Amino acid sequence: MSAVSTRRKVREGVVVSDRMDKTVVVAVERIVRHQRYHKYRRRRARYKAHDETNRCRIGDRVRIIETRPLSSQKRWAILVVLGSNEALAEPPLDTRIPE
């Protein structure tokens, strides 16, 4: 193989939107130190990631990996779902108690 193999970037974050078909929005937080004041601050980046099976839901913790461009804004794909947060999931449609 003559091509140079490069390592693809991997990030962990939380799914904040799953409204699109086969696409989720993942918010990745990182903590950076202020250059002058040396105080730590949270920085958030939002990535659109490909979810082929539409298995991710809002609140799921996922690991995403860098891929080739899949659309104008989508350059990441879901690698693995690390955990789900049932508290942020949508409630069931019929919540009435039968009489």
ZITAPE-V257220 format. One record per run of one state. SS is the DSSP state (H for helix, E for strand, C for the rest). FROM is the first residue (numbers start at 1). TO is the last residue. If there is no record, write none. Layout:
ss,from,to
SS,FROM,TO
SS,FROM,TO
//
This chain:
ss,from,to
C,1,9
E,10,17
C,18,22
E,23,33
C,34,39
E,40,50
C,51,60
E,61,66
C,67,73
E,74,83
C,84,99
//
